[in-house]
Amino acid sequence: MNIDNIAKAIENDAGIQLPDLKQSLAEMQQGIAARSYTSEQLLLRSVRKKTGLSQQAFAQHINTPVTTLRDWEQGRFKPSGGILCLFKVLQNHPEIINELTTS
């Protein structure tokens, strides 16, 4: 993989210079991952997407501040066991989100 050629092609497509692009491509080539996700993060994101709800709407359905939901999805905080159980149920039955209180 020629990093210079790839970077040049990407920058040409983007129409702008991307200062850290070559470094990012080199890290990718070496297998260095910039981000990693926990199983909880993947579960929460997957379930919310299955319901088709935005973060704001989903947070309202589970009576949780949207900032808390974002913190869970972004891995800043780990959700409690009860929340994880709820999400496991919603994983298999996303339609029951409408049964939860929206007030």
Secondary structure, DSSP 8 states (H G I E B T S, - for coil): --HHHHHHHHHHHHTS--TTHHHHHHHHHTT--S----HHHHHHHHHHHHHT--HHHHHHHTT--HHHHHHHHTTSS---HHHHHHHHHHHH-GGGGGGS---
